[in-house]
Amino acid sequence: MKVNIAAIILLITVGIFPQTTLDKIVAVVDNEIILQSELDFQVGIYASQRQIDPNTPGLRDQLLKSMIEEKLIYAQADLDSITVTEDEINQRIDYQISSFVQQYGSVANIEKIYGMSIDRIKRELRDEVRKSLMSQKLQEKNFGKVQASRREVEEFFDTYKDSIGVIPEKVTIFHIFQNPKASQKLKKKFYDRAAALLDSLKEGKDFAELAKKYSDDPGSAAQGGDLGFVKKGVFYPEFEEAAFKLDNGQTSGVVESPVGFHIIQMIEKRGESIHTRHILIKIKADEDADLKTIDFLSEIRDSIQKGFGTFQDFAKKYSEDKETAPFGGELGSFYISQLDKALLDAVGKLKQGEIGYPRRLEYAPGTYGYHIVWLQSRIPQHKASLTEDYTEVKKLADENKKQKEYTKWIETIKSKIYWEVRI
């Protein structure tokens, strides 16, 4: 039911590029049209993503139906006077541009690929983003609170229990994470390296060239340290505090964050979003720091096993994973197939209630720490049961009910708003 952002981006991409041949109109919905090229593009993308033949019988009709429904929902949103704010539009556009940056590496690469400035790309996105937000709001208004009752969940399970089949093995896991701490002497060595680069910048050396040559951030170094436009709240707080104090074109001093020392240059600031580039000198721990971290986590593990406190208590006090520490180190509940290799290796041989030994965990390219993992619970693979799997079954029943309501709603809209297929 939710609007698929990736699909929206693909649709918008079609709109960005001018058509070189005269397009045929394949459908009309209210005041909107769907072109043959748009449909062909959607078919090609869908088939490529799923590795199927684009000429699969029924595929083109299915996707055209979906595109028509999207435009019908927008038309209804317009009739219902659903509105979106400029801030909402700007936030969605910033999100999409950030996605592009992650995909293509930098703003410069995006501009090269699309053959236009980032400002023009944003202008081209604006109308479609506004329409998709209006459609999304209308659907949330109609279906956001739709839930299956207990009786409906039971009826759904009785009807579809054979289709639900086997529930995979599921685990609930917690961890306590620690970064190896470099000695002050070693830390000063990396600070001095960053300070020397800052001196070179003050002497007139080119920022981009120094970033390409010396920065330890593999994601941005090749682009001269360019980080693109990013909304507040994405970077480390220490980085953002220093960056937002800079004026356009200004360069910071040496700024320390959990990953190392940064030199930041402000390219452009727009409200709550900043376009910066940086040179990162990582603080690389030595073997002694690794051993101290492993010993410390081993002591925590022993203390928990001896009953000196719960895993959650120690996680809140000592874990350096800021996202999970306040919740006692809880990573969550996962089906085994959802775990990455590092977590699968960590819990694979643990029994329910056991705590593993310290393991190395790489959480970014070239960045690592150590953690101990507690397997709080393990539910073996089993045939679906309403008693044991009520939460999962209810989610399926909720979606089933929403889909039924959605189908009736779309048919009602089709009876009120003009639409026509012209194939």
C-alpha positions in Angstrom: 0.0 0.0 0.0 2.9 2.4 0.7 4.4 4.4 -2.2 7.6 2.7 -3.4 10.2 5.4 -3.4 12.5 3.4 -5.8 9.6 3.1 -8.3 8.9 6.8 -8.0 12.6 7.6 -8.7 12.5 5.4 -11.8 9.3 7.1 -13.0 10.8 10.5 -12.4 14.0 9.5 -14.3 11.9 8.9 -17.4 10.5 12.5 -17.0 14.0 13.9 -16.7 15.2 12.7 -20.1 13.5 14.3 -23.2 12.0 11.8 -25.7 13.8 11.6 -29.0 10.9 10.1 -30.8 7.2 10.9 -30.8 5.6 8.9 -28.0 2.3 7.1 -28.2 -0.3 7.8 -25.4 -1.2 4.4 -23.9 -3.6 5.6 -21.2 -5.3 8.8 -20.0 -6.3 9.3 -16.4 -8.2 12.5 -15.6 -5.7 15.3 -16.7 -2.7 12.9 -16.8 -1.3 10.8 -19.6 0.9 7.6 -19.6 3.3 7.4 -22.5 4.5 4.2 -24.3 8.1 5.1 -23.3 7.1 5.2 -19.6 5.4 1.9 -19.8 8.3 0.3 -21.7 10.7 1.7 -19.2 8.8 0.2 -16.2 8.5 -3.1 -17.9 12.3 -3.2 -18.6 13.2 -2.2 -15.0 10.7 -4.7 -13.5 12.0 -7.6 -15.7 15.6 -6.7 -15.1 15.2 -6.6 -11.3 13.4 -9.9 -11.2 15.5 -11.5 -14.0 12.4 -12.4 -16.1 11.5 -12.0 -19.7 10.0 -8.6 -20.4 7.6 -10.2 -22.8 6.2 -12.4 -20.1 2.4 -12.7 -20.8 0.4 -10.3 -18.7 3.4 -8.4 -17.4 2.7 -5.3 -19.5 -1.0 -5.2 -18.6 -0.2 -5.7 -14.9 2.3 -2.7 -14.8 0.0 -0.5 -16.9 -2.8 -1.2 -14.4 -0.5 -0.2 -11.6 0.5 3.0 -13.3 -3.1 3.9 -13.9 -4.0 3.2 -10.3 -1.2 5.6 -9.2 -2.6 8.4 -11.3 -6.2 7.6 -10.1 -5.1 7.9 -6.5 -3.4 11.3 -7.2 -6.5 12.5 -9.0 -8.6 11.5 -5.9 -6.1 13.2 -3.6 -6.5 16.4 -5.6 -10.3 16.2 -5.4 -10.1 15.6 -1.6 -7.9 18.7 -1.3 -5.0 16.7 0.2 -2.1 19.1 0.6 1.6 18.7 1.3 4.0 21.4 2.6 7.1 22.7 0.9 9.1 21.3 3.8 7.7 17.8 3.1 8.5 18.1 -0.6 12.0 19.3 0.1 12.6 16.5 2.6 11.6 13.9 0.1 13.7 15.4 -2.6 16.7 15.6 -0.3 16.1 11.9 0.6 16.1 11.0 -3.1 19.2 13.0 -3.9 20.9 11.3 -0.9 19.9 7.9 -2.4 21.4 9.0 -5.7 24.6 10.1 -4.0 24.9 6.7 -2.3 24.3 5.0 -5.6 26.6 7.1 -7.8 29.2 8.3 -5.3 28.9 12.1 -5.5 26.8 15.0 -6.7 29.2 15.6 -9.5 28.7 12.0 -10.8 24.9 12.5 -10.6 25.1 15.7 -12.7 27.3 13.9 -15.2 25.0 10.9 -15.5 21.8 13.0 -15.9 23.5 15.7 -18.0 22.1 18.6 -15.9 22.8 20.5 -12.6 21.6 19.2 -9.3 19.3 22.2 -9.0 17.6 21.4 -12.3 17.3 17.7 -11.3 15.5 18.8 -8.1 13.2 21.1 -10.1 12.3 18.2 -12.4 11.6 16.0 -9.4 9.4 18.5 -7.7 6.0 17.9 -9.4 6.2 14.1 -9.2 7.3 14.2 -5.6 4.4 16.5 -4.7 1.9 14.1 -6.5 3.4 11.0 -4.8 3.2 12.6 -1.4 -0.4 13.6 -1.9 -1.2 10.0 -3.0 0.6 8.6 0.0 -1.2 10.8 2.4 -4.6 9.8 1.0 -3.8 6.1 1.3 -2.6 6.6 4.9 -5.8 8.5 5.6 -7.9 5.6 4.2 -5.9 2.6 5.3 -3.3 3.6 7.9 -5.5 2.4 10.8 -7.0 -0.7 9.1 -6.3 -3.7 11.2 -7.8 -7.2 11.4 -9.8 -8.1 14.5 -8.9 -11.3 16.5 -11.8 -13.1 14.7 -10.5 -12.0 11.3 -7.0 -13.1 12.1 -8.4 -16.5 13.1 -10.4 -16.7 9.9 -7.4 -15.7 7.9 -5.3 -18.4 9.5 -7.9 -21.1 8.9 -8.2 -20.1 5.3 -4.5 -19.7 4.5 -2.6 -21.8 7.0 -1.5 -24.3 4.4 -0.2 -21.4 2.2 1.7 -19.8 5.2 3.7 -23.1 5.5 6.8 -23.3 7.7 8.0 -20.4 9.9 11.8 -20.2 9.7 14.0 -20.4 12.7 14.0 -17.1 14.6 16.4 -15.6 17.1 16.4 -12.7 19.4 19.9 -11.3 20.0 21.6 -8.6 22.1 25.2 -7.4 22.1 27.8 -5.2 23.9 30.1 -3.4 21.5 33.5 -1.8 22.2 35.9 0.1 19.9 39.6 -0.5 20.5 41.1 2.6 22.2 44.4 3.8 20.7 47.0 5.1 23.2 47.3 8.8 23.6 50.8 8.6 22.0 49.4 6.8 19.0 46.4 9.1 18.8 48.7 12.2 18.7 50.5 10.7 15.8 47.2 10.7 13.7 46.3 14.2 15.0 49.7 15.5 13.9 49.1 14.0 10.4 45.8 15.8 10.1 47.3 19.1 11.4 50.0 18.8 8.8 47.4 18.5 6.1 45.6 21.6 7.5 48.8 23.5 7.3 49.2 22.5 3.7 45.7 23.8 2.9 46.5 27.1 4.6 49.6 27.3 2.3 47.3 27.1 -0.7 47.3 23.4 -1.5 44.2 22.1 -3.3 41.6 20.5 -0.9 40.3 17.9 -3.4 43.8 16.7 -4.4 44.8 16.3 -0.7 41.6 14.4 -0.1 42.2 12.0 -3.0 45.7 11.3 -1.8 45.4 11.2 1.9 41.8 10.8 3.1 41.0 7.5 4.8 37.3 7.7 3.8 37.0 5.4 0.8 33.5 6.5 0.0 34.5 10.2 -0.7 38.2 10.3 -1.3 38.0 9.5 -5.0 35.6 12.5 -5.3 38.0 14.9 -3.6 36.3 14.3 -0.2 32.8 15.4 -1.6 30.0 14.2 0.7 27.1 15.8 -1.3 24.1 17.5 0.2 23.1 15.8 3.5 20.4 16.7 6.0 21.2 17.4 9.6 21.3 14.2 11.7 23.2 11.9 9.3 26.8 12.7 10.3 28.4 12.3 13.7 27.4 15.1 16.1 31.0 16.3 16.5 31.2 16.6 12.7 27.9 18.4 12.3 28.6 20.8 15.2 31.8 22.0 13.5 30.4 21.9 10.0 27.3 24.0 10.7 29.5 26.8 12.2 31.3 27.2 8.9 30.4 29.7 6.2 30.4 28.8 2.5 34.0 28.2 1.4 35.3 28.1 4.9 37.5 25.3 6.2 37.5 24.0 9.8 40.3 23.2 12.1 41.0 19.5 13.0 37.8 18.0 14.3 37.7 14.7 16.2 34.8 12.2 15.8 34.5 8.5 16.8 36.2 7.5 13.6 39.1 9.9 13.5 40.2 13.4 12.7 38.4 15.5 10.0 39.2 18.6 8.1 35.9 19.9 6.8 35.2 22.4 4.1 31.8 24.0 3.6 30.7 24.1 0.0 27.1 25.2 0.5 24.6 25.5 3.4 20.8 25.4 2.8 18.8 25.6 6.0 19.1 22.1 7.7 21.1 20.6 4.8 24.8 21.0 4.2 27.1 20.2 1.2 30.6 19.6 2.5 33.8 17.8 1.7 36.3 16.4 4.2 39.7 14.8 4.7 39.5 12.0 7.2 42.5 10.7 9.1 41.4 7.6 10.9 42.7 6.7 14.4 44.0 3.2 13.8 44.3 1.2 17.0 47.3 -1.1 17.5 47.5 -4.7 18.5 47.7 -3.8 22.2 44.4 -1.8 22.0 42.7 -4.8 20.3 43.9 -7.2 23.1 42.7 -4.8 25.8 39.3 -4.5 24.3 39.0 -8.3 24.0 40.1 -8.7 27.6 37.6 -6.1 28.8 34.7 -7.8 27.0 35.8 -11.2 28.3 35.7 -9.8 31.9 32.1 -8.4 31.2 31.1 -11.9 30.0 32.5 -13.5 33.1 30.8 -11.0 35.4 27.4 -11.6 33.8 27.8 -15.4 34.0 28.7 -15.1 37.7 25.5 -13.2 38.3 27.0 -9.8 39.0 24.4 -8.2 36.8 22.2 -8.8 33.7 23.4 -8.5 30.1 21.1 -5.5 29.7 22.6 -3.7 32.7 26.2 -4.2 31.4 25.1 -3.1 27.9 23.6 0.1 29.1 26.8 0.9 31.1 29.5 -0.2 28.7 28.3 -0.8 25.2 29.5 1.9 22.7 26.8 1.1 20.2 24.8 4.3 20.9 21.7 3.0 19.1 21.2 -0.2 21.1 22.9 0.6 24.5 19.9 2.5 25.9 17.8 -0.6 25.2 20.1 -3.0 26.9 22.0 -3.9 23.7 19.0 -5.4 21.9 19.6 -5.8 18.2 16.2 -7.3 17.7 14.4 -10.5 16.5 15.4 -12.0 13.2 14.8 -15.0 11.0 18.1 -16.8 10.5 18.0 -16.0 6.8 18.0 -12.3 7.7 21.3 -12.3 9.5 24.5 -11.2 7.8 27.5 -13.5 8.0 29.1 -11.8 11.0 25.9 -12.2 13.2 25.2 -15.7 11.8 28.7 -16.8 12.8 28.3 -15.2 16.2 25.0 -17.0 17.1 25.1 -20.0 14.9 26.4 -22.4 17.6 25.1 -20.7 20.7 22.3 -22.3 22.7 19.4 -20.2 24.0 20.7 -18.0 26.9 24.4 -18.3 26.1 26.8 -15.5 25.6 29.5 -15.8 22.9 33.2 -14.9 23.2 34.4 -11.6 21.9 34.3 -11.3 18.1 35.7 -8.8 15.7 32.9 -6.8 14.0 33.5 -4.6 10.9 30.7 -2.0 10.7 32.1 0.2 7.9 34.9 -0.2 5.3 38.2 -0.3 7.3 36.4 0.4 10.6 36.0 -2.3 13.3 35.4 -3.1 16.9 34.7 -6.1 19.1 31.4 -7.4 20.6 29.9 -10.1 22.7 26.5 -11.5 21.6 23.8 -12.9 23.9 21.3 -15.3 22.3 18.3 -14.5 24.4 15.9 -16.9 22.5 15.9 -19.3 19.6 12.6 -20.5 18.1 13.3 -23.5 15.8 11.7 -23.8 12.4 8.2 -25.0 12.7 4.8 -25.2 11.0 2.8 -22.0 11.4 0.8 -21.9 14.6 -1.7 -19.2 15.6 -0.6 -19.5 19.2 3.2 -19.2 18.7 3.1 -17.0 15.6 0.1 -14.7 16.3 2.1 -11.5 15.7 3.4 -12.6 12.3 -0.1 -14.0 11.3 -1.8 -10.8 12.3 0.6 -8.8 10.1 -0.4 -11.0 7.1 -4.1 -10.7 8.0 -3.8 -6.9 8.3 -2.2 -6.6 4.9 -4.9 -9.0 3.4 -7.6 -6.8 4.8 -6.0 -3.6 3.6 -5.6 -5.1 0.1 -9.3 -6.0 0.0 -10.3 -2.5 1.2 -7.9 -1.0 -1.3 -9.4 -3.0 -4.2 -12.9 -1.9 -3.4 -11.7 1.7 -3.0 -9.9 1.7 -6.4 -13.0 0.4 -8.1 -15.0 3.2 -6.5 -12.5 5.8 -7.8 -12.6 4.3 -11.3 -16.3 4.8 -11.3 -16.0 8.5 -10.5 -12.8 9.6 -12.4 -12.3 9.4 -16.1 -9.7 7.0 -17.3 -9.1 5.2 -20.6 -6.6 2.7 -22.0 -5.6 3.4 -25.5 -3.5 0.3 -26.5 
